[in-house]
Amino acid sequence: MKMKPAPILIFSLCLAALLLALALPGRQVLALPEYSSQTGEPCATCHASPSGGGVRTPRGQAWVAQSKPGEVPDLVTALDALGVTLDVNEADYVLVPETIDPPSPLTGMPASEISSSISLEVQRWIADFGGN
Amino acid sequence: MEKQQLESHPENSATGRRSFLKLAAATGTLGAAALVLKQVQIPRLDTGLVAEPGEEKIVKTACGLCPCGCGLDVRVVGGKAVKIEGNPLHPLNQGVCCLRAQASLEILYSPERIEHPRRQLGERGSGDWEEISWDEALSIVAGKLGELRAAGQAHSVAFLHGELRGQMRGLVERFMQAYGSPNVISQDSLGEGLARLTMLLTQGVNAYPVYDLNNANYVVAFGSNLLESSRHVIGYLGSLAFMRRGRPQRGKLVSVHPRMALTGVKADEWVPIRPGTYAALALGMANVIINSGLYDAEYLQDFTFGFDDFEDENGQTHKGFKSLVLEGYPLERVSDITGVTTDVIARLAGEFATNRPALAVMPTEPAELNAGNSLYTAMAIHALNALVGSLDGKGGVLVQRFPDLGEWPLYNADLLGNESIAQPRLDGAGSPQIPLAGSVYQEVARRILAEDPYPINALFLLNANPVYEVPNQGEVSQALLKVPFVVSFASTLDESAAHADLILPASTFLEIWGDDFIEGTGFAGVTLRQPVVEPVHDTANPGDVLLLLAGRLGGPLADALPWSDYQMLVRERLSALDLDWDKFLANGNWSEMVYFNAAPGSKAWEQVVGRDRLSAPKDGRFDFYSRELHAILGATRPELSADPAALDLACLPHFQAPTALEGDLNQSVEFPFLLISQGLLMHSRSWQGIIPTLQECYGLQTFVRWNSWVEINPETAAELGLDDHDEVWVESPFGKLKTQVRLYPGIYPNVVFMPQGQGHFTQVAWGRHSELGQIGVNANTLMRSTTEPLTGQAIFNPVRVKISKA
């Protein structure tokens, strides 16, 4: 009984691939699933690619720079460690307990005549958009 | 099994030896073949487009095919772009890009491109073109513009545009302002501007909403094709993957839509609903949440306005959101309106309120909320976010920030320009009838034909193809023919450019300098657009063309736009960011990288709630009852003064019947189906030509290629005696089209669907069509747009149709 051509081809390709793999110089593995287990973070925390490997995110860069501790620094800490200065006062984003004023009562009742100037002002207000 | 048989058979040992020898020979042959193949000269076409060996580099730029503006890495070999991938350093797409971007080399090297400026010699639309030089083309345009301006007719020049990125929006507006025309008209009224308007009237910020799917636990997309055609689709695709698998708690996505689009396919649950009834469902869910006490009363009291009934300064009582919802939207009524069963509504509401952070997503793409009730529908959807405290928190609605580049430099305007620019707008935006519109794109043709408010003498089209895009039954073509001078910046001979006097062909986004504000991340950023190759044809960046025209026109235009080219303009404007230009070039973008969520009541909270209000107080309160609307309606709708209840309703989110569901009974009998249309992943509104790779997979769910189709529920088709792939006529009161049936269970029974983006005429035989002609059909020709009062949003989707075998 002769072997069919297809298995021969598959075997040949596998053999060629094996030889090729053996011929390639050894490379250090730089991204490991163990790191994910160690830190409890998904690969995408440290790598641009969600499946890991390749370009590192700022959090990943900072983690490596800090000799791979048990926790990956948060983004703000990471950027700080990488020398990136954020032009933000974090205190502005936190509520300082104080009395909340009640809303001012609704003012302005419907006018008796249509105001063209107001509708034009509204159009400019809506069109005044700083984005794309 | 086969292996065991081989080993046990006595003859196989010999066969095995023979096989081994064959294998060894085959392996050797493979290696030799590989060496031979390396030396084989592959025959190639002598088009000049095949990359020659030469310098190889990766050039970073920004995609221009949809509003995502993804960062791209373009591999260039020997001066030819050969491959496109996502830029891993870009904060939105993070190394991925969709098929549109991957296929955009087919745009760069498209045989459909217009290669030189051209002038139409015969009657417009005749196709009798003459190629001319840029110098001659610019002389013609500058001459015409100068002539009109000198005659005090600057306002009679209109500029219609589609998506303008980065500095282009400012440049176009500044050009027209210095020239003296108020008529810069965008496509916002086709649907895309609605989300921004809703944010402004409720939350008080003039910004697109960004939904923080990364941190949300429960997401309901109302009518939005979030994962296929929304404004920030590529960001949401990545976030959805993270929401599902990248964190310990898996989030849930629910798609509410008459059709199970790709968003519905990828969602955890698809809730089929009658077209145009999202507001009723959102308010029904609010009813359950309020009735069940699943809201934070203290949060609503401190940071919102109009949840409870309230008294105004005169002591008059006004209805609040709570009363409106409890009185008007009991489950049974909502179920009758929407077709969604009461138990599903109650379950959705319960899950939404108890799995926070939860998000109610409104569409940011055209054609999803064009049923005639757009504003109050979007307000109702967004009110759910306030109800569960999802404003600017993690997993909530973020406010897209943009870099602060400062004001454009002052220039010396002149009397001619100032007088002209004070004229009313061509599209009616800003009139008391349509006070809430920035632009009313679909009204332009009608008003040009009626010479309302004045005759239009010149029209510019940039990223705009109104003949194709606006469902107006040929009115746009007639309007273009009526305008004495039409200039198009089209890259291909699209349906509108065919009616132009002049075409100043735009370079593709891969050939020009520019910038692109990053959207979809929340934090501010800019993506650089730089030429990846030399222009393939004799085309130009429209930004450069406008600067050259300004120079030729002189006066206030030259003063307002003194830059020698668009690259200089971009660089000077971005200098406000104090960027390291070399790093910017190398990374392809700059961003703030972090979105800081503002705690309610914090100093930063004022930047995300109330910041941009005009008349309403900037008091950090989300308006269930829109105080801005109250002020605007007060000034523009005096009739409401006699009816306080009507005024209250006009300031609160509520359900209005879609225009297509109103009308006379006879029409609904004759045209029993509701046709909806929506953009698909394979459709780019920024390119009006054919992209072969996208055509090859146009109907991802229906497997239709290089063609259109109509999706029909199998039960409906059985009642009509239709089978899959049958040729049918789809007929509305406004027109009829022939196309093929695709049976699709994922569509509401009396609803049918046709895709957008097909039906373009092409001058190139693509190998699939022996004759020059049309690829698929344009569903817009079955529709006829009207205009929503107040907002100016177009009404055209859904439309009533009937279907019969062809």
Interface residues (C-beta under 8 A of the other chain):
Chain A: M1 K2 M3 I8 L9 F11 S12 L13 L15 A16 P42 A44 A48 S49 P50 G54 V55 P58 L75 V76 L79 V84 L86 D87 V88 E90 A91 D92 Y93 V94 L95 V96 E98 I100 D101 P103 S104 P105 L106 T107 G108 M109 P110 A111 S112 E113 I114 S115 S116 I118 S119 L120 E121 V122 Q123 R124 W125 I126 A127 D128 F129 G130 G131 N132
Chain B: L6 H9 E11 N12 T15 R18 S19 K22 L23 A26 T27 L30 G31 P67 G69 P88 L89 Q94 G95 E163 L164 R165 G166 R169 R196 L197 L200 N206 A207 Y208 G238 A241 F242 R245 G246 R247 D302 F303 F305 F310 E311 D312 E313 N314 H318 Q400 F402 R425 A429 G430 S431 P432 I434 P435 L436 A437 G438 S439 D516 F517 E519 E592 M593 V594 F596 N597 A598 A599 P600 G601 S602 K603 A604 W605 D612 L614 S615 P617 D619 R621 R627 H630 A631 I632 L633 G634 A635 T636 R637 P638 L640 S641 L647
